[in-house]
Amino acid sequence: MCHQLLAGVHICAAAETLSLAAKAGVDPDQMYKVVSGAAGDSWMFQDRGKRMIETADPSTMMKLNDHVKDLANINQEAIELMCHTPLTSAALQQFVAAEALGLGTSDDSTVVKAYERISGVPVCNRDHELKDEKKNEWGGQSTTHLL
């Protein structure tokens, strides 16, 4: 149970990181390389983050709706134990949002599509082209602080 809590939260953290980078005009490939091996790295970031960047329709390794089920069970157990688990709840809602987009039987890395839908910016490097000089939505400031 605790393993699935960590897996779900890490997948959502990877999607959120790459989505923020893309929205700020930072190439998700570059962000992936910077995070890989750094303090914020995780096995899930390495594996699922790579899938999020490389293909818009990855082969299914673990179905997204399995995370909805697992995180809902963890959330319920935490409620019964009166244990505060806000990250579990947040990750659950991101997977629910992706499932609502029709991605339930897709690979769990497609949770990134819920972030893409909200941000309006794709993460998959085959879906977009970013220019080095692109102005971002934060007043055209440099985005290197995000790396």
N, C-alpha and C positions, 0 to 999 in steps of 0.2 A: 504494500500500500504506500509506504513512504517513498519507495523507488518511483512509483508512478507519479506521485506528487512532484518530485524533482524533475522527472522527464517532461511532464506537461509544462511546468513553469519554465524550464530551460528552452523548450521549443518556442514558447511564446516570447521569451526574452530575445531569442535569436531573430524571430520575425520582426519584433519591435525595433531592434537595433538596426537591422538592414533596411526597414521601412523608413526610419528616421534619417538614415544616411542618404537613401535615394531622394527623399523629400528635400533634403538640404543641398542636393546637387553633388553629393559625394558618390563616386562609383561604388556600388555594393561589393564588387570584386576587391577593390582597394580596402574597403572596411573589413571584409572577411580576412584579408591577409594581415591587416594590422591587429585585429583581435586574436587571430590564431596564434597561440603561444604566449599571449599576454595574460595578465592576471584575470581578466574577465572571460577567458576562454573556457569552454566545457566540451565534453565529448558530443553532446547534443548540438552545440553550435557548430562544431567541426562537420558533423554528419548532416544534420538537417539544414543548417545554414547554406552549405554547399549545394544541396538539392534545390533550395529556394532560389538561388542565383542561377544555376545552370539550366533548369528546365521548368517551363510553366506547367508541365504535366508529368511529374515523376512517377516511376513505377511504385506501386503501393507496397511498402515494407510493413507499415502498421496503419490501420485505418483510423482516420480522424475521429470517427464516431466511437472508437474504443476509448479515446481520451475523454470524450464526453461522459461515457459510462463510468470510467474509473474515477475521474475527478468529482463527479456527482456523488459517487459512493464515499470517497474520501471526505467530501464536504459534509455529507450526512453524518458520518462517523464523528467528525470534528464537532458538529453541533451537539450530538449526543454526549460527547465528552466535555462539552463546554470549553473547547479549545479554539482559540482565535487563529484562523488560517486565511488571512486576506489574499495572499498570493494564489492560493488554490482557487479561491472564488474568482479572482480576476482571470486566471488562466482558463478556468471552466467557461467563463462568459465569452472569451475569445474563440474557443473551440465551438461553442454554441453558435456564435455569429457565423463562423465558417460553415458549420453544418446547415445553417439557415440559407446559405448561398448554394446549397446543393452539393457540398463537398464531403458529405458523411462517409462515403466509401472510398474516397481518395486518400492518398498518402497524407500522414499527419503533418508533413511540412507545408501542405497547401493552406494551413492556417494563415500563412502570410497573405493570402488573397483577401482575407477580412481586413487586414491593415491596408492593403493596396486599394481596396474599394473605398475606404474612408479617406485615405491620403490623396487618392487620385494619381498616384505615381507607382508604376510597376517596379518590382525588385529584380525580376528575372532579366539577366543581361541580354537575352534574346528578344525581349519585348521593348527595349528602349535603347536610345543612344544618348550618352551624357557627354557634354563638351567640357573641357577643363576650365574654360572661362565662364561657364554658366552662372548667371546671377541666381542667388537663392532667394527664398521668400522672406528672409530675415534682413532685408535692406541691402542685399548684395554684398554682405560681409564675407570674409574668408570662411570657409567651412573646415579648415584644417584642425580647428579646435575639437571637432567631432571625432577625429581619428584617434 
